[in-house]
Amino acid sequence: MKRRFLGSQGLEVSAIGLGCMGMTIQYGELDDIESVEAIHHALDNDLNLLNTADAYGNGKNEVLINTAIKDRRSDVILNTKFGQVTNSDGRGGVNGKPSYVREACEASLSRLGTDYIDIFSQHRVDPDVPIEETVGEMGRLIAEGKVRYIGLSEASSETIQRAHREVSITCVETEYSLWTRDVEENILPTCLELGISLMPYAPIGRGFLSGEIKNIDDLNENDRRRDHPRFSSSNIAENYRKVQVLKEISFSLGFKPAQIAIAWVLSQSDQIVPIPGTKHRKFIDENIRATDIALSDKDLIDLNKIFPVGETSGDRYPSAQMSKLGL
Ligand SMILES: NC(=O)c1ccc[n+]([C@@H]2O[C@H](COP(=O)([O-])OP(=O)(O)OC[C@H]3O[C@@H](n4cnc5c(N)ncnc54)[C@H](OP(=O)(O)O)[C@@H]3O)[C@@H](O)[C@H]2O)c1
């Protein structure tokens, strides 16, 4: 398994991580036993970066990871996130207050069954708390040995710069894939300049770039992608036209579209470590093989042409969640 450095502080990880969110929320049927086996399979194959969050199933995802890694903590680079909360009115909110940062860290440590978190990230920026105060407290957690490195998620270029002036940021987790390329304008250049790694989430476009989802009926009734504008009936049809071309290119190169989608993200910079999500061992194998794909300049030009920046049909989140991005 190839390796890449995450950030500029010497942390080496597998070239792709494993996104664990779908093991407890969002995508179709759940199977804890299969998910734990998938995590073991990833670790057995030297894929050592696991990505989770306290918000994934109200802590359930972290508890699942605890079950999977309890006898092999030292094999894992563990990345969890805090800050997406449920307010007393039942609506989603964010909390970046220093006292909450500490409280969330202690709760994650307990659920994960560990006394240190390798990478502790803020899930969404809190517009009511200066970023310096939030990352300042995260820095104190590093000093206390509870956290090794820190990250941000879906932060603006300005916030990344301000945060990094306060405490060294190791990675920024943000959606980036063939059909979500807006980070190329500001976020990615900022990260590259500051020596921060970009950790693209949803590099397979929440599964859409696998070519397996042709219409809304391919998603279970309880699948949360049904709430995402890009997966509405009319937008799926429009977006699937592009995926058909991706499929043709991928098969002509001898790979599956999901693998080419991952290889495309990896090819954008060595400072990129994507975290494709799956709960299946066979997809882990396929995704690991994608790290060995060398796309030619022509392949990249062809792929870029299918998915021009900003031309995907539909927003990438429902409207209430869109307002929490890029702060
Ligand atoms: N920071 C944030 O705000 C944020 C937001 C969303 C996600 N994330 C993190 O990023 C991770 C990845 O994102 P994501 O899971 O939303 O989207 P993704 O990685 O683009 O796609 C995941 C979907 O693709 C399917 N898949 C994976 N490998 C495949 C393959 N080789 N062939 C065909 N299908 C394949 C999975 O199927 P199965 O599920 O059936 O295995 C799943 O439905 C998450 O797990 C989470 O940890 C972070």
The ligand as an SDF file (V2000), in Angstrom:
LIG
                    3D

 48 52  0  0  0  0  0  0  0  0999 V2000
  -16.4060   15.9910    6.7490 N   0  0  0  0  0  0  0  0  0  0  0  0
  -17.6140   15.8000    6.3140 C   0  0  0  0  0  0  0  0  0  0  0  0
  -18.4720   16.6690    6.4240 O   0  0  0  0  0  0  0  0  0  0  0  0
  -17.9780   14.4920    5.6630 C   0  0  0  0  0  0  0  0  0  0  0  0
  -19.1740   14.3740    4.9540 C   0  0  0  0  0  0  0  0  0  0  0  0
  -19.4600   13.1530    4.3480 C   0  0  0  0  0  0  0  0  0  0  0  0
  -18.5590   12.0970    4.4550 C   0  0  0  0  0  0  0  0  0  0  0  0
  -17.4260   12.2280    5.1800 N   0  0  0  0  0  0  0  0  0  0  0  0
  -16.4730   11.1020    5.3540 C   0  0  0  0  0  0  0  0  0  0  0  0
  -16.0100   10.7260    4.0670 O   0  0  0  0  0  0  0  0  0  0  0  0
  -16.2120    9.3240    3.8740 C   0  0  0  0  0  0  0  0  0  0  0  0
  -16.4240    9.0370    2.3970 C   0  0  0  0  0  0  0  0  0  0  0  0
  -17.5350    9.7360    1.8690 O   0  0  0  0  0  0  0  0  0  0  0  0
  -18.9050    9.0200    1.4910 P   0  0  0  0  0  0  0  0  0  0  0  0
  -18.9270    7.6810    2.1330 O   0  0  0  0  0  0  0  0  0  0  0  0
  -19.9760    9.9710    1.7950 O   0  0  0  0  0  0  0  0  0  0  0  0
  -18.8680    8.9100   -0.0870 O   0  0  0  0  0  0  0  0  0  0  0  0
  -17.9510    8.0990   -1.1440 P   0  0  0  0  0  0  0  0  0  0  0  0
  -16.7350    7.6200   -0.4990 O   0  0  0  0  0  0  0  0  0  0  0  0
  -17.8290    8.9620   -2.3330 O   0  0  0  0  0  0  0  0  0  0  0  0
  -18.9350    6.9070   -1.5620 O   0  0  0  0  0  0  0  0  0  0  0  0
  -19.3700    5.9310   -0.6830 C   0  0  0  0  0  0  0  0  0  0  0  0
  -20.3200    5.0370   -1.4400 C   0  0  0  0  0  0  0  0  0  0  0  0
  -19.6130    4.4140   -2.5080 O   0  0  0  0  0  0  0  0  0  0  0  0
  -19.7460    3.0100   -2.4330 C   0  0  0  0  0  0  0  0  0  0  0  0
  -18.4490    2.4190   -2.8470 N   0  0  0  0  0  0  0  0  0  0  0  0
  -17.2710    2.4930   -2.1950 C   0  0  0  0  0  0  0  0  0  0  0  0
  -16.3040    1.8720   -2.9090 N   0  0  0  0  0  0  0  0  0  0  0  0
  -16.8960    1.4100   -4.0380 C   0  0  0  0  0  0  0  0  0  0  0  0
  -16.4310    0.6670   -5.1560 C   0  0  0  0  0  0  0  0  0  0  0  0
  -15.1490    0.2960   -5.2790 N   0  0  0  0  0  0  0  0  0  0  0  0
  -17.3260    0.3450   -6.1360 N   0  0  0  0  0  0  0  0  0  0  0  0
  -18.6350    0.7060   -6.0330 C   0  0  0  0  0  0  0  0  0  0  0  0
  -19.1250    1.4110   -5.0010 N   0  0  0  0  0  0  0  0  0  0  0  0
  -18.2590    1.7560   -3.9960 C   0  0  0  0  0  0  0  0  0  0  0  0
  -20.0990    2.6940   -0.9940 C   0  0  0  0  0  0  0  0  0  0  0  0
  -20.8470    1.5010   -0.9610 O   0  0  0  0  0  0  0  0  0  0  0  0
  -21.1130    0.6400    0.3750 P   0  0  0  0  0  0  0  0  0  0  0  0
  -21.5370    1.6320    1.4200 O   0  0  0  0  0  0  0  0  0  0  0  0
  -22.2230   -0.2580   -0.0310 O   0  0  0  0  0  0  0  0  0  0  0  0
  -19.8870   -0.0790    0.7320 O   0  0  0  0  0  0  0  0  0  0  0  0
  -20.9160    3.9260   -0.6040 C   0  0  0  0  0  0  0  0  0  0  0  0
  -22.2630    3.7760   -0.9800 O   0  0  0  0  0  0  0  0  0  0  0  0
  -17.4110    9.0130    4.7810 C   0  0  0  0  0  0  0  0  0  0  0  0
  -17.4790    7.6330    5.0590 O   0  0  0  0  0  0  0  0  0  0  0  0
  -17.1110    9.8730    5.9800 C   0  0  0  0  0  0  0  0  0  0  0  0
  -16.2010    9.2090    6.8470 O   0  0  0  0  0  0  0  0  0  0  0  0
  -17.1140   13.4230    5.7660 C   0  0  0  0  0  0  0  0  0  0  0  0
  1  2  1  0
  2  3  2  0
  2  4  1  0
  4  5  1  0
  4 48  2  0
  5  6  2  0
  6  7  1  0
  7  8  2  0
  8  9  1  0
  8 48  1  0
  9 10  1  0
  9 46  1  0
 10 11  1  0
 11 12  1  0
 11 44  1  0
 12 13  1  0
 13 14  1  0
 14 15  2  0
 14 16  1  0
 14 17  1  0
 17 18  1  0
 18 19  2  0
 18 20  1  0
 18 21  1  0
 21 22  1  0
 22 23  1  0
 23 24  1  0
 23 42  1  0
 24 25  1  0
 25 26  1  0
 25 36  1  0
 26 27  1  0
 26 35  1  0
 27 28  2  0
 28 29  1  0
 29 30  1  0
 29 35  2  0
 30 31  1  0
 30 32  2  0
 32 33  1  0
 33 34  2  0
 34 35  1  0
 36 37  1  0
 36 42  1  0
 37 38  1  0
 38 39  2  0
 38 40  1  0
 38 41  1  0
 42 43  1  0
 44 45  1  0
 44 46  1  0
 46 47  1  0
M  CHG  2   8   1  16  -1
M  END
$$$$
